[in-house]
Amino acid sequence: MGTVLPQATDPIARRRGFQNGEILTRWAEIVGSEVAEKSSPEQLSYAQGKGIGGTLRVRVESAWALELQHLEPVIVERINTFFGHAAVSHLKLIQAPLGNDSPHERAPTPEATEAQAQAVDQVVSKVDDEDLRAVLRALGESVAARQK
């Protein structure tokens, strides 16, 4: 998973101005769960020829935009600390609904059929680590359920 996920997400992230997908996949870890629930990084842009001090466009729920504006220095510092250099100098807030990413609007997760669950179980049964096997089983059933 650790090698496959970046290969899948990095091209998408690069189109949005991110060097890699970490800011997208680890947003909650970078800014904290409360801020992450109300916001989402959209695009990172730099002045021509520069790779530092960029502007991070962040989608934020309208009711929370003022709070995020006040937290801007803290958020910028957390982002730069995470990356180890001054990647971002300021935020550009876009007030808009977060869509299906919002926990309040999330559609119910489809359930895998018994046959799909058995097929996934057969594949992951070869994994020795019990915790890893459980995570892979849940992931496999989730993917299989969406392919109905």
C-alpha positions as CSV (number, residue, x, y, z in Angstrom):
1,M,0.0,0.0,0.0
2,G,2.8,2.4,0.9
3,T,4.4,2.1,-2.5
4,V,1.2,1.9,-4.6
5,L,-0.8,4.8,-3.1
6,P,1.8,7.5,-3.9
7,Q,2.1,6.2,-7.4
8,A,-1.7,6.7,-7.8
9,T,-2.0,10.0,-6.1
10,D,1.1,11.9,-7.0
11,P,0.1,12.6,-10.7
12,I,-3.2,14.1,-9.4
13,A,-1.4,16.1,-6.8
14,R,1.1,17.5,-9.3
15,R,-1.7,18.7,-11.6
16,R,-2.9,20.7,-8.5
17,G,0.6,22.2,-7.9
18,F,1.6,19.8,-5.1
19,Q,5.0,18.1,-5.5
20,N,3.5,15.0,-3.9
21,G,0.1,13.9,-2.5
22,E,1.1,14.1,1.1
23,I,-0.6,17.4,1.8
24,L,-3.8,15.9,0.5
25,T,-3.6,12.5,2.2
26,R,-2.2,13.8,5.5
27,W,-4.1,17.1,5.8
28,A,-5.7,16.1,9.1
29,E,-2.3,15.2,10.5
30,I,-0.8,18.4,9.4
31,V,-3.5,20.9,10.5
32,G,-5.4,18.9,13.1
33,S,-8.6,17.0,12.8
34,E,-10.9,20.0,13.7
35,V,-9.5,22.2,10.9
36,A,-9.4,19.3,8.5
37,E,-13.1,18.5,9.0
38,K,-13.9,22.1,7.8
39,S,-11.4,22.6,5.1
40,S,-9.6,20.9,2.2
41,P,-6.4,21.9,0.3
42,E,-7.1,22.7,-3.3
43,Q,-4.1,24.0,-5.1
44,L,-0.6,25.2,-4.4
45,S,0.9,27.9,-6.6
46,Y,4.3,29.5,-6.6
47,A,5.7,32.7,-8.3
48,Q,7.4,31.8,-11.6
49,G,10.7,30.0,-11.0
50,K,10.3,29.7,-7.3
51,G,9.6,26.6,-5.3
52,I,9.1,28.2,-1.9
53,G,6.7,30.7,-0.4
54,G,3.7,29.5,-2.3
55,T,0.0,30.3,-2.0
56,L,-2.1,27.4,-0.8
57,R,-5.7,27.6,-2.0
58,V,-7.9,26.0,0.7
59,R,-11.6,25.3,0.4
60,V,-13.4,26.0,3.6
61,E,-17.0,25.9,4.7
62,S,-18.4,29.4,4.7
63,A,-19.3,29.4,8.4
64,W,-15.8,28.5,9.3
65,A,-13.8,30.8,7.0
66,L,-13.3,33.6,9.5
67,E,-11.9,31.2,12.1
68,L,-9.5,29.7,9.5
69,Q,-8.4,33.2,8.5
70,H,-7.4,33.8,12.1
71,L,-5.6,30.5,12.3
72,E,-3.7,31.2,9.0
73,P,-0.3,31.8,10.7
74,V,-0.6,28.6,12.7
75,I,-1.6,26.6,9.7
76,V,1.2,28.0,7.5
77,E,3.7,27.2,10.3
78,R,2.4,23.6,10.6
79,I,2.6,23.0,6.8
80,N,6.1,24.4,6.6
81,T,7.2,22.4,9.7
82,F,5.7,19.2,8.1
83,F,7.6,19.7,4.8
84,G,10.8,21.0,6.5
85,H,11.0,24.2,4.4
86,A,9.0,27.4,3.7
87,A,6.7,25.7,1.1
88,V,3.8,28.1,1.9
89,S,3.7,31.7,2.8
90,H,0.0,32.3,2.9
91,L,-3.4,30.8,2.3
92,K,-6.1,31.8,-0.1
93,L,-9.5,30.8,1.3
94,I,-12.2,29.7,-1.0
95,Q,-15.6,29.7,0.7
96,A,-17.5,26.7,-0.7
97,P,-19.1,23.5,0.5
98,L,-16.8,20.6,0.9
99,G,-19.1,18.2,-0.9
100,N,-19.1,14.5,-0.2
101,D,-15.9,14.8,1.9
102,S,-17.9,16.3,4.7
103,P,-18.7,13.7,7.4
104,H,-22.2,15.1,7.6
105,E,-23.0,14.5,3.9
106,R,-21.1,11.3,3.4
107,A,-23.1,8.6,1.5
108,P,-23.5,5.3,3.2
109,T,-20.7,2.8,2.4
110,P,-21.9,-0.1,0.3
111,E,-21.6,-3.6,1.8
112,A,-19.7,-6.4,0.0
113,T,-21.7,-9.5,-1.0
114,E,-20.9,-12.8,0.7
115,A,-19.2,-14.0,-2.5
116,Q,-17.1,-10.8,-2.7
117,A,-16.1,-11.1,1.0
118,Q,-15.1,-14.8,0.5
119,A,-13.0,-13.9,-2.5
120,V,-11.2,-11.1,-0.6
121,D,-10.7,-13.4,2.4
122,Q,-9.1,-16.0,0.2
123,V,-6.6,-13.5,-1.1
124,V,-5.7,-11.9,2.2
125,S,-5.5,-15.2,4.1
126,K,-1.9,-15.5,2.9
127,V,-0.8,-12.5,4.9
128,D,0.8,-13.5,8.2
129,D,0.3,-10.3,10.2
130,E,-3.2,-10.3,11.7
131,D,-3.6,-6.5,11.9
132,L,-2.4,-6.0,8.3
133,R,-4.7,-8.9,7.2
134,A,-7.7,-7.2,8.8
135,V,-6.9,-3.8,7.2
136,L,-6.4,-5.4,3.8
137,R,-9.7,-7.4,4.2
138,A,-11.6,-4.2,5.0
139,L,-10.0,-2.4,2.1
140,G,-10.7,-5.3,-0.3
141,E,-14.3,-5.6,0.7
142,S,-14.8,-1.9,0.3
143,V,-13.3,-1.9,-3.2
144,A,-15.3,-5.0,-4.2
145,A,-18.6,-3.5,-2.9
146,R,-18.2,-0.4,-5.0
147,Q,-17.7,-2.6,-8.1
148,K,-21.2,-4.1,-8.0
